[in-house]
Structure formats: C-alpha cells, structure tokens
Amino acid sequence: MLHRVFALLSGKQPQNSLRSLVLGGLLAASVLQSCETVVEIDIEPHTPKLALQYNLHNEITDQSLFVGRSQSVLSGNDLWRNGSVQNATVTIKDGNGNLQQSFVFKPHADDPKIGNYKPANSFTPVPGQNYTLSVSAPGFETVQGTLTMPVPVPVSTASFTPDSRNGEFVLSGLLRIQFNDLPNQQNYYRLHIKLLDQNGNQVGYFIQVEEDGDIFGEEVEKVRLYQVFDDGWANNGTISFLGKVEAYVGNMEPVEMEVTLEHITRDLFLYERSRENYEEDNPFAEPLNLHSNLQNGYGSFGGITVSKYKIAL
C-alpha cells in the first residue's frame, strides 16, 4: 500500500497500475469506436436565386443596389467577392406599368469583380402609389417585389432638455418625441435623430443611453432609436418616445437637433426584425430565415416615407 501512496506523491506509477490504465484505455477506445454511427442525410440540390435588398425613399433618390445570388448551405464560396451578378436588368415601374427608374452596373475601381447598380435617372416615389421592382439576369428566374409607398406621418411635438453637467465635448440630455398614429390600419415606424451645425452638416452621432431598463430582472421592451417598431405602442392614438441620449461633439458647435420619423412598409419592418434576431456567429442559435417579399428570389423591397422636426439648441 505504501508504495502506491509514494508513487502517487512522486508522480510515478506502479507497473501493474500502469498496465491497468493502458488496458482500460484500449477497452474504452474500442467501445467508443463500436458505438460510432454514420448517418447519411440527403441534401436537395440548390437552385441559385437572385438576392437583393432595396428601399424606396421619398428623400434619398440616388441609392445604389447590390444584386447577388444564393448558394447551398454547404458551399464555402465568398458571396461578397464571388456572388455579384453583373449582367442584371433592374427596373422600377409604377402601378400602371410605366417605367420610373432603371439601373446600370458600376464596378468598384479597386475590384471590378464586385460593384453596385446605380440609378440611371432621378426618381422620387409618391406616397400612396404602388411600385414594382423587377430584376432579371441570364440563368436566373426574374425576381419581383411590390409595395405601396407609406404616407408621411408628422411629428407632433419634440423637445430636448440638456443635462446640467454637460462638458465641452459631450452633449447629453432627455429627449421627448410624440406623434399621432394613423387610425384604422397597422403602421410601422423608425426614429432617427442627429445634430446639425449652422451649415446643416451632421455633428457627432447620438446614442440612446440605457438606464434602468428592467423590472424584477426582466428587460422591458420599449421604443428604441434607429430600430423599427409597430403601433402597438399607441396610447389613445398617440405614440411617445422618452429617453436619455448622448453624443460626442468634440470642438464642433451644434445649433439644432433634427428628428426624423420614418413611416415604413410592413415587409421592411419584418425584414429588419428578422435581421435583429439573426445571430450569424452563434453556433447554438436556431436557424433563421430573413423575411423576404420577393417572388422567385431572396431579400426585401421596402418603402420609407419620412417627416422631420427640428429642435433649436
């Protein structure tokens, strides 16, 4: 018995104990190998489809469009580098079939294998009108998406109360925004804010400062800046935002704050929500398909109509 204790303390193994360990290891390996099972899974062949995301905007009329393609989940190709479709025909037509906008492919100067489709003409969508985006390319089914441009929803009131302890380089305070939800329909929105100098140029970037956002250990959902939300927040037809915001402004001097209220289409709301819930690098997350309203393809065709409200600082 003493020689076994000495062996443990000294790091040496008695011969019979070592022999037992070796035999035990071989036995365990043989048992594991005998339990190994090969399961064959039939994977249906994948037919590549066109993929894109584009938003009609009543103020931003020169947006570019990237047209890519899908691939099998087992494919290891870098779609950003090798998935660009350069010979597509891209058009936007109104509800009467009249051509409103077309696009031409422009390769990147540093890498001609990738690029974007640039608008060939200027076009401002009209709220309340229907539009269809059509994309076709050799070897792919034609992709189409249709929407009705939302009508503008004005901001009723907005105010900003700066903190008394604001320093030279940081501006923070309490922001209040209120607007009336459109009645008798489901509506979807998103709020943006930015600081402007006397020339109308953006100064810094506002973030929403998280404070005590939980009750009994559970996070309370609320309207958040830069994220989509629906009108389930309406109280007697009114939707309000109240939160602390903060921006680093450096040595620049903002003179006003611009509040932008986006009234967006339902499909864009669902697409953005699915993006927020998508976890690309989480191996334990359940597979999730991004919402798509494109026939014969993947992606989203959304509509955004904005209204603005300015607060003097």
N, C-alpha and C positions, 0 to 999 in steps of 0.2 A: 504493500500500500504506500509506504514512504517513498519508494522510487517513482511512483506515479505522481505524487504531490511534487516532488523535486523536479520531475520532468515538466510539469505544468508551469512552475515558477521560473524555471530556467529556459523555457521555450523549446525544450527537447521532447520528442515523442518516443515512448517505448515502442519497440519493434512490433509487438502484437497489436498495439493500439493503432499504429500507422497502417498495418496490414488491414485492419478492420475498416479504417477510413477509406482506403483505396477500393476495397471490395464494395463498400457501401456506395461510394460514388459511381462505380461502374454499374451497380444494380439500378441506382436511381436514373442514370442516363438511359439505360436500356428500357426502363419502364416509361419514361417520357417519350422516347422515340417510338415505342409501340403505340402510345396514345395519340400520336400525330395524325391528323386527318386533313386531307386535301379536299377543299370544296371548290368546285368549278361553278362559275357564275357566267351565265350568258348575258353579254352586253350588246344591246341592239346597236346596229350601225348608225352613226350620226350623220345627218344631212346638214351641212353648213347652211346657216341662215344669216342674213344681214342683221347687224346690230347697231343701234344709234340712240342718241338722246338729244332732243332739241326742244327749246321752249320759244313759243311766240311771245313777244314782249311789246307792249304798246309804246315803250320809250326807247328800248335798245333794239335798233333795227339792222345792225350790221354784225350780228352774231355768226360765228363760224360753226360748222357742223363736221363732226368726225364720223365716218362710215367705216365700220369694221365688220368682222364675221365671227360666227361662233365656231367652236370646236368641241371634240369629245372631251369628257372629263379626264380621260387618261392621257390626253395629248399634252406634251410638255412644251409646245411652241409658245414663244413670247408674242402674244397677240398685239401688244403695243408696237413691237418692232416689225412683226411679220403679218399682222392681221389687217392692215389698212387696205381697203378696197378703193382703187384709184380711178376706176372706169365707170362709176355710177352716174345715173341721171337723176337729179334731185329737183323736185318742183313743189311749190305750194300753190294750190288753187282754192278759190272761194266756193261758196255753196252752189253757185251757178256754173261751175266748171271753168271759170275764167282764170288764166294763169296770172298769179300775182307776184311770184318770185321764183327765180331759178338760181342755181349754184354752179360754180366751176371749181375743179380741184386745183389746189395750190400746194406743191410740195414744200417741205421745210428746206431752208437754204443749206443747213448743215447735214441733212439726211434726206435725200429725195425719195427714199422708200416709204416715208411717212409724210403726212400732211393733212390739211383740212379743206373742206369745201367752203368757199367764200361766196357771199351773195353777189350775184351779177347785177342786181338793181336794188334800189331803195324801195322799201315797202313797210307801211305802218298798218297793222291789223286793226280792225274796227270792233269795239266791244259789242257783243251780241250777235256777231256774224259767225258763220260756220266756215272752217278751213280744213283742207285735207293735205297732208304731207305724203308724197309718193317718192319712193326710192327704188330704182331698178338697176340691175347690173347683170352682165352675162354670167350664166351659171347659177343664178340665184332666183328665187321667187320674188316677185315685186312686193315690196312692203308698203303698207298704207296705215295711216293713223288720222283720225278725225276728231275735231274738238269744236266747241263753241266758246269764243272769247268771253271771259267774265266781264261784267260791267264794273266801273270804278265804285269803290266804297270809301267815302271821305272819312278822315279822322275828325271827330267832333271837337275834342279838346286834348291838349298835351301840355305838360309843364315839367320843368326841371328845377329841383331845389339843390344847389351845390352844398357840399359839406363845408363846415366852417374851418376844418383843419386842412383844406386843400393846400398843397405846396406849389412850388414853382413849376414842376414838371408833370404833375398828375392832376387830373380833373375827375372828381367823383361826386356822386350825389344821388338823390332819389328821383326817379323818372316815373311820371304818370301819363298814361295814354288811354283814351276812351273813344270808341266808335260804335255806331249803331249797326247791328247785324241785319242783313236783308231778310225780310219776312217771307214765309211760305216756301222756303227752299233750303236745301242743305248747302252750306257755304264753307269754304276752306281759305285759310289766310296764312300770312307770314309777315313778321315785323322786322324792319331794319332801321338802324339809327347810325348817323355819322356826324362828325364835327366838320365845319367848314370855316375857312379863313375869309378875309374880306374880298378875296378874288374868286371865291366859290370852290377852292381846292380843298380836298379832304385833308384833315389834320388828325393824325393818330388813328386808333381803332378802339371803339367802345366794346367792352365785355360786360356781361351780366355777372355781378358778384354774388356768389352763393352764400346765403346766410343760414339760419336755422330752417332747413327745408324738410324736416321730418317730424312726425307725431308718433309717439310710442315706438320709435325705432323704425318706422316705415316711411319711405320717401313719399312726399306729397307731390303729385303731378301738378304742373301749373304751366301757364303760357310762358314760353321762353323766347328770347330774341333770336332771330335767324333760324328758327325751327318752325316747321309747319304745324298748324293746329286747326281744329274744326270749330263750328259754332256751338258745340256742346257747352262752351263756357259762357254762353249768353245768359244774362240775368235780366229778365224783363226787356229783352231785345237789345241789351247793351253788353258789350264786351270790354273789359278793362284790363290794363296791364299796370302793375305796380312793382317796382323792383329797383335795387341799387345797381348803378352802373359805374364803370371806371374806365378811364383812358389815359394813356401816357402821351402827353402832347409835346414834351421836350421844351424847346425855347420858342415854339410857334404859338400864335395867339388866335384861338378860335373865336369867332364872333357870333356864330349861331349853330344850332343843332337841327338837323333835318331828319324827320321821322317819315319813313316810307312804309305804307301799308300795301301789301300785295294781296290781291284777290285772285286765287289760283283755281285751276280746274281740279276736279276730283281725282283724275288719273295722276296728275302731278303730285297731289297730296299722298296718294297711295304709294307712288314710286319713291318719294322722299322718305316716307315712313319705313318702307322696306329697306332702304339704304341705311337708315339709322339703326335698324335691328340686325343688319348684316355684320357678322364678325368673321373677317377673312382669315385671321391668323389664330383663331381659337379652335384647336383640334377637338374640343368637347362640345362645340356648338352644333345644333341640328342644322342640316342643310336647309337653305332658304333661297327661294327664287325671288328675284327682284320683280316687282309688279311691272307688267307691260300692257300697253294698249295698242300695240302694233300688230296688224294682221300679217301672218307669214314671216314674222321676224321677232327680234328681241329689243327691248328698250322702251322709251317713253316719248310721247309727243304731248307737251304741256302748253298751257296758256297762262300768261301773267298780265294782269292789268293793275297799275299802281296809282295811288294817290299820295300826295305829300303834304306835310305840315311842318312849318319852321318855327323854332323857338329862339328868340333872341337871348344872348347870354350877357 
